[in-house]
Amino acid sequence: MLRNKFVLLLGVLFLLFTVLGKAGAQRQDYQLAKDAVKNGDKEFALMHFSSVLKNDPDQNHRQEALFGMAEYYYLARDFPDSFGSLNEFLENYPDSKLRPVALFLLLEISENFNNDSLSKNIEKQIMDLKRIFLVFKEAQEYSFKSPLGLDYKLIYYIDKIEFFIDGQLKKQILY
């Protein structure tokens, strides 16, 4: 009886250390990705984001890692992989604050593929995101820092939306 309790205790301890070890490795992968971004090494960041996606079933940093990978592919002009990652991101995280950014990136990719119907559909989704009535303000601005360290800014005007990446106007949608 004592032996059975001892074996059970060892099993529980082993399981506990395995789970804690995995959680620590997941945090370590995400931290390594963030450190790589700070050091300007986007390739290593991609490698660690990929590891987070493979090894993080608990979803701790999956959203950031998936968006970071989509961004990396977008910046590398690997539009098919970026398109797939962005679609997965939008499907899995519909309420993310980065949703408008993901839609703008998808819009640019769809325009690059000359897919007019998809572009129109994405534009409609972007316009439907924020139904802001700017009564007392000329514009409403939102800024986001991405997992890869890019600065995104959206400015909603009464008649248009402007999308910036690192201070550069990338896209404008007129209502």
Backbone bond lengths (Angstrom), bond angles and torsions (degrees), N, CA, C in turn:
res aa  C-N    CA-C-N  psi(-1)  N-CA   C-N-CA  omega(-1)  CA-C   N-CA-C  phi
1 M - - - 1.441 - - 1.528 110.59 -
2 L 1.329 116.01 -45.68 1.457 120.99 178.93 1.530 110.23 -63.90
3 R 1.316 115.53 -37.92 1.468 120.49 179.01 1.539 110.42 -64.29
4 N 1.331 117.96 -40.89 1.458 121.92 178.66 1.533 111.31 -62.98
5 K 1.332 115.92 -40.74 1.469 120.08 178.12 1.531 110.28 -65.66
6 F 1.320 115.77 -38.81 1.460 120.55 179.62 1.533 110.44 -65.08
7 V 1.330 117.22 -44.58 1.463 122.07 178.55 1.534 109.64 -63.84
8 L 1.310 117.20 -41.54 1.458 121.33 178.10 1.527 110.58 -63.26
9 L 1.334 117.05 -43.59 1.460 121.86 178.09 1.528 110.79 -61.46
10 L 1.323 116.96 -43.04 1.466 120.55 177.91 1.532 110.75 -62.48
11 G 1.328 116.17 -41.09 1.459 120.64 178.36 1.524 111.86 -62.35
12 V 1.318 115.98 -43.95 1.470 120.89 178.99 1.526 110.39 -64.17
13 L 1.326 116.84 -43.78 1.469 120.52 178.75 1.528 111.01 -62.86
14 F 1.321 116.41 -42.58 1.462 120.12 178.52 1.529 110.62 -60.79
15 L 1.310 116.10 -45.75 1.467 120.89 179.38 1.530 110.78 -62.38
16 L 1.321 116.54 -42.83 1.458 121.46 179.49 1.523 111.09 -61.77
17 F 1.320 117.38 -47.36 1.461 120.87 -179.96 1.534 111.31 -66.20
18 T 1.309 117.47 -34.50 1.467 120.77 177.70 1.517 109.96 -65.25
19 V 1.323 117.15 -46.76 1.464 121.20 -179.94 1.529 110.48 -64.41
20 L 1.334 117.38 -45.94 1.464 120.66 179.76 1.525 110.97 -64.47
21 G 1.305 116.27 -37.86 1.458 120.48 178.68 1.520 111.60 -64.63
22 K 1.329 117.48 -41.42 1.456 121.36 177.65 1.516 111.01 -64.70
23 A 1.329 116.80 -44.18 1.466 120.55 179.57 1.524 109.95 -61.98
24 G 1.316 116.88 -40.72 1.461 120.57 178.03 1.515 111.71 -64.91
25 A 1.332 116.86 -40.58 1.464 120.92 178.45 1.520 110.53 -65.33
26 Q 1.344 117.64 -38.85 1.459 120.96 178.69 1.522 110.70 -64.22
27 R 1.334 116.08 -44.84 1.465 119.49 177.40 1.527 109.75 -63.01
28 Q 1.337 115.91 -38.49 1.455 119.96 -179.31 1.530 110.62 -65.37
29 D 1.341 117.81 -43.19 1.463 120.71 177.97 1.518 110.68 -59.89
30 Y 1.321 117.26 -44.56 1.459 119.88 -178.90 1.532 110.36 -66.79
31 Q 1.328 116.61 -41.06 1.468 119.62 178.21 1.525 110.88 -64.67
32 L 1.324 117.14 -39.67 1.464 120.53 177.10 1.530 110.77 -63.33
33 A 1.332 117.08 -38.13 1.468 120.74 176.62 1.523 110.06 -63.10
34 K 1.327 117.36 -45.16 1.465 120.95 178.95 1.529 111.13 -63.14
35 D 1.328 116.49 -40.93 1.469 120.11 177.90 1.525 111.28 -63.90
36 A 1.329 116.44 -40.34 1.468 120.41 178.21 1.522 110.49 -62.79
37 V 1.338 117.03 -39.73 1.463 120.66 177.59 1.524 109.74 -62.25
38 K 1.328 117.31 -45.59 1.467 120.82 179.29 1.522 111.69 -59.84
39 N 1.335 116.18 -34.54 1.462 120.92 -179.98 1.524 112.87 -85.82
40 G 1.326 117.10 1.93 1.450 121.37 178.03 1.520 114.22 76.73
41 D 1.312 117.42 17.57 1.465 121.48 -178.24 1.525 110.00 -103.63
42 K 1.315 115.25 83.38 1.461 120.74 -175.38 1.532 112.70 -67.54
43 E 1.341 117.59 -27.69 1.468 119.93 179.29 1.534 110.87 -66.34
44 F 1.336 116.02 -43.47 1.462 118.59 177.29 1.524 111.10 -68.25
45 A 1.325 116.12 -35.49 1.467 119.11 176.50 1.525 109.31 -60.59
46 L 1.338 117.04 -44.55 1.463 121.11 178.37 1.527 110.83 -58.32
47 M 1.329 116.28 -44.28 1.463 120.72 -179.52 1.534 110.56 -60.41
48 H 1.313 116.94 -43.15 1.469 120.06 -178.69 1.531 111.66 -74.77
49 F 1.338 117.54 -35.87 1.466 119.36 174.14 1.524 109.97 -60.88
50 S 1.320 116.11 -41.84 1.464 120.79 178.26 1.526 110.85 -61.14
51 S 1.319 116.43 -40.43 1.470 121.07 178.31 1.522 110.88 -64.76
52 V 1.322 117.08 -39.00 1.466 120.51 177.22 1.528 109.44 -60.42
53 L 1.334 116.67 -44.44 1.472 120.09 -178.67 1.520 111.78 -64.25
54 K 1.308 116.75 -36.85 1.469 120.35 -179.17 1.519 112.37 -76.22
55 N 1.324 116.80 -32.84 1.466 120.48 -169.02 1.513 114.87 -112.80
56 D 1.314 118.79 11.11 1.463 120.34 -175.87 1.524 111.41 -120.99
57 P 1.329 117.02 74.12 1.465 118.55 -179.80 1.526 113.52 -68.71
58 D 1.327 116.97 -16.44 1.464 120.42 -178.02 1.526 112.68 -86.41
59 Q 1.328 117.17 1.33 1.457 122.36 173.98 1.532 114.44 68.88
60 N 1.331 119.04 21.68 1.461 120.20 -176.38 1.520 113.78 -59.00
61 H 1.312 117.35 -49.77 1.467 120.92 -177.94 1.522 111.51 -129.21
62 R 1.311 117.00 21.97 1.465 120.65 -176.96 1.533 111.73 -63.96
63 Q 1.311 117.50 -40.25 1.459 120.63 -178.38 1.532 110.56 -59.18
64 E 1.331 115.73 -49.85 1.462 120.21 -179.18 1.522 111.05 -65.17
65 A 1.330 116.44 -41.54 1.463 120.38 -178.85 1.531 111.12 -65.09
66 L 1.315 117.07 -43.42 1.462 120.74 -179.69 1.524 110.84 -64.73
67 F 1.325 116.43 -43.14 1.460 118.99 178.53 1.525 110.24 -66.63
68 G 1.332 116.88 -39.91 1.464 120.58 177.98 1.523 111.98 -60.27
69 M 1.334 116.34 -40.72 1.456 119.62 177.56 1.532 110.83 -66.35
70 A 1.317 117.49 -42.75 1.470 121.10 178.48 1.522 110.50 -60.11
71 E 1.323 116.04 -41.71 1.464 121.19 177.88 1.523 111.70 -62.74
72 Y 1.324 115.18 -45.64 1.457 119.85 -179.59 1.527 109.78 -57.14
73 Y 1.330 116.60 -49.66 1.465 120.45 -179.70 1.527 111.15 -63.14
74 Y 1.328 116.87 -37.70 1.463 120.70 177.86 1.533 109.99 -61.90
75 L 1.330 116.62 -48.17 1.465 120.61 -178.85 1.528 111.72 -64.58
76 A 1.333 116.58 -32.16 1.465 121.76 178.35 1.533 111.20 -81.42
77 R 1.337 116.14 -0.11 1.463 123.63 -178.11 1.522 112.11 60.77
78 D 1.327 115.27 28.08 1.460 122.16 172.55 1.528 105.54 -91.09
79 F 1.326 115.25 75.00 1.451 121.18 -171.27 1.522 114.42 -65.00
80 P 1.329 120.29 -36.40 1.473 117.61 177.98 1.536 112.75 -61.21
81 D 1.345 117.42 -44.31 1.464 119.29 179.03 1.522 111.55 -69.60
82 S 1.328 116.66 -38.06 1.463 119.75 177.30 1.523 110.55 -63.86
83 F 1.329 116.40 -43.67 1.459 121.57 179.24 1.527 110.56 -58.29
84 G 1.328 116.70 -46.41 1.465 120.66 179.76 1.518 112.24 -63.39
85 S 1.336 116.64 -44.00 1.468 120.31 179.87 1.524 111.60 -66.17
86 L 1.331 116.73 -40.30 1.466 120.07 179.00 1.522 111.47 -65.81
87 N 1.321 116.80 -41.03 1.471 119.29 176.98 1.522 111.18 -63.06
88 E 1.327 116.74 -42.48 1.473 120.15 177.29 1.525 110.13 -62.39
89 F 1.328 116.88 -41.85 1.458 122.05 178.39 1.532 110.45 -59.33
90 L 1.326 116.49 -49.47 1.467 120.45 -178.37 1.520 111.98 -64.41
91 E 1.321 116.19 -36.36 1.463 120.49 179.59 1.530 111.49 -69.08
92 N 1.334 116.63 -41.70 1.461 120.48 -175.65 1.527 113.92 -85.41
93 Y 1.330 117.99 -22.78 1.466 121.07 -176.08 1.530 110.45 -132.55
94 P 1.325 117.57 65.18 1.471 120.71 -175.42 1.532 113.81 -65.79
95 D 1.320 117.93 -20.06 1.465 120.51 -178.72 1.522 113.22 -103.51
96 S 1.318 117.63 11.54 1.464 121.42 -178.21 1.519 110.94 -65.26
97 K 1.321 115.94 145.02 1.463 120.22 176.15 1.527 110.74 -67.56
98 L 1.339 117.18 -18.52 1.460 121.14 178.45 1.537 112.87 -87.81
99 R 1.314 117.36 2.51 1.473 121.04 179.95 1.531 112.59 -55.05
100 P 1.344 119.82 -47.41 1.466 118.55 179.52 1.533 112.27 -60.74
101 V 1.322 116.60 -37.71 1.466 120.37 179.11 1.527 109.79 -64.94
102 A 1.331 116.20 -45.33 1.465 120.38 178.97 1.528 110.43 -59.24
103 L 1.323 117.28 -40.52 1.460 120.66 179.04 1.526 111.53 -65.80
104 F 1.325 117.19 -40.06 1.459 119.26 178.19 1.527 111.12 -65.60
105 L 1.326 116.99 -39.53 1.468 119.31 176.84 1.527 110.55 -64.14
106 L 1.328 116.52 -41.79 1.470 120.03 176.70 1.529 111.07 -62.45
107 L 1.317 116.63 -38.00 1.461 120.63 178.79 1.527 110.35 -61.09
108 E 1.300 116.69 -46.14 1.464 119.79 179.64 1.532 111.14 -63.54
109 I 1.320 116.75 -40.14 1.467 120.51 178.52 1.528 110.24 -64.50
110 S 1.342 116.99 -44.86 1.470 119.79 -179.11 1.525 110.63 -63.76
111 E 1.329 117.34 -35.74 1.464 120.28 177.00 1.527 110.41 -68.52
112 N 1.335 116.47 -35.07 1.457 120.67 177.14 1.524 111.27 -64.22
113 F 1.339 116.37 -33.23 1.460 122.18 177.41 1.536 111.96 -84.65
114 N 1.353 116.62 0.67 1.465 122.30 -177.70 1.524 112.22 56.48
115 N 1.326 115.89 39.37 1.457 121.11 179.13 1.532 108.13 -99.89
116 D 1.335 116.35 87.83 1.467 121.45 -173.95 1.521 113.31 -63.04
117 S 1.332 117.70 -40.04 1.462 119.01 -177.33 1.529 110.44 -67.85
118 L 1.325 117.36 -40.17 1.460 120.19 176.70 1.519 110.73 -66.01
119 S 1.320 116.64 -41.51 1.471 120.50 178.46 1.522 111.46 -59.36
120 K 1.315 116.98 -44.66 1.472 120.76 179.04 1.533 110.88 -63.45
121 N 1.329 115.74 -41.51 1.464 120.17 178.28 1.527 111.34 -61.58
122 I 1.322 117.18 -43.45 1.471 120.97 -179.77 1.524 110.15 -67.98
123 E 1.327 117.13 -41.22 1.473 120.07 176.92 1.526 110.52 -57.54
124 K 1.317 116.38 -43.36 1.471 120.34 178.68 1.526 110.37 -61.81
125 Q 1.330 117.41 -43.16 1.469 120.44 178.04 1.524 111.12 -60.76
126 I 1.329 116.82 -40.21 1.468 120.81 179.42 1.524 110.21 -63.95
127 M 1.318 116.26 -46.00 1.473 119.90 -178.84 1.524 111.56 -67.01
128 D 1.333 117.13 -32.07 1.460 120.64 179.96 1.530 113.13 -76.74
129 L 1.324 117.09 -15.40 1.468 119.74 -178.45 1.522 112.51 -62.06
130 K 1.294 114.99 -46.97 1.465 119.61 -175.72 1.515 109.11 -123.05
131 R 1.273 115.38 109.50 1.458 119.96 172.74 1.528 106.47 -100.32
132 I 1.332 113.88 78.49 1.463 120.62 -175.72 1.532 108.59 -98.36
133 F 1.281 114.98 132.71 1.448 120.03 173.54 1.520 106.59 -103.72
134 L 1.318 114.97 107.11 1.458 121.04 -176.12 1.526 109.05 -87.95
135 V 1.310 114.59 79.68 1.459 119.89 -175.59 1.521 110.96 -78.85
136 F 1.332 116.37 -48.19 1.457 120.26 -175.03 1.521 112.79 -104.69
137 K 1.317 117.38 -2.29 1.455 121.22 -178.86 1.514 109.55 -123.64
138 E 1.309 114.99 150.83 1.459 119.83 175.77 1.523 110.68 -78.16
139 A 1.358 116.44 -31.52 1.470 119.90 -177.26 1.522 109.86 -154.78
140 Q 1.329 114.75 160.05 1.461 122.29 174.68 1.524 106.74 -123.47
141 E 1.332 116.97 127.01 1.464 121.22 -174.37 1.521 110.92 -116.20
142 Y 1.335 115.16 139.41 1.462 122.47 176.04 1.521 108.43 -128.42
143 S 1.325 116.00 134.06 1.461 121.01 178.76 1.522 109.91 -123.00
144 F 1.338 115.88 144.18 1.453 122.46 -178.77 1.522 109.10 -137.97
145 K 1.309 116.83 139.59 1.460 122.58 170.81 1.519 105.62 -102.56
146 S 1.315 116.80 125.12 1.463 120.74 -174.09 1.523 111.85 -88.23
147 P 1.336 116.70 166.56 1.465 120.04 177.31 1.524 113.08 -59.28
148 L 1.346 118.23 -28.52 1.462 120.53 177.57 1.521 112.52 -89.56
149 G 1.329 116.48 5.39 1.457 120.68 175.03 1.518 114.88 88.50
150 L 1.320 117.87 9.19 1.462 120.08 177.86 1.524 110.00 -80.64
151 D 1.322 114.82 148.13 1.463 120.69 176.29 1.525 108.74 -99.89
152 Y 1.323 115.67 116.32 1.454 121.75 177.71 1.520 108.22 -105.35
153 K 1.327 114.38 142.90 1.459 118.84 176.45 1.520 107.91 -140.29
154 L 1.325 114.99 135.43 1.462 122.67 174.07 1.522 106.94 -118.60
155 I 1.313 115.68 132.29 1.461 119.66 175.64 1.527 107.24 -122.92
156 Y 1.330 115.04 118.87 1.461 122.25 178.50 1.524 108.17 -97.21
157 Y 1.308 115.30 119.46 1.457 122.69 174.15 1.527 107.72 -106.02
158 I 1.295 116.70 174.85 1.460 120.44 178.80 1.526 110.65 -63.46
159 D 1.338 116.24 -35.81 1.462 119.83 -173.59 1.534 115.42 -114.55
160 K 1.340 117.57 1.40 1.466 119.21 -177.04 1.531 110.93 -162.64
161 I 1.336 114.20 167.24 1.468 122.19 173.01 1.518 106.37 -126.65
162 E 1.333 116.33 133.66 1.458 120.92 176.36 1.523 109.29 -114.69
163 F 1.323 115.29 139.71 1.460 122.89 -177.69 1.526 108.63 -121.63
164 F 1.346 115.92 124.56 1.462 122.16 -177.89 1.529 109.90 -120.04
165 I 1.333 115.32 144.01 1.463 121.83 169.87 1.520 106.41 -122.37
166 D 1.325 116.54 121.77 1.462 123.33 -178.63 1.532 111.66 48.49
167 G 1.328 115.91 45.60 1.447 121.92 175.42 1.521 115.51 81.08
168 Q 1.313 118.30 -3.24 1.457 122.20 -178.93 1.525 110.07 -101.98
169 L 1.320 116.34 126.51 1.466 120.29 177.61 1.521 108.87 -65.79
170 K 1.346 115.79 121.50 1.462 121.11 -178.68 1.522 112.31 -104.78
171 K 1.320 115.95 -32.42 1.462 118.70 -174.34 1.515 109.47 -156.94
172 Q 1.326 113.88 148.45 1.464 121.12 176.07 1.523 107.29 -136.68
173 I 1.322 115.87 131.41 1.453 121.01 176.79 1.523 107.61 -117.55
174 L 1.314 114.54 125.57 1.469 120.32 178.57 1.524 109.06 -95.16
175 Y 1.327 116.57 140.93 1.461 120.54 177.66 1.507 110.56 -80.79
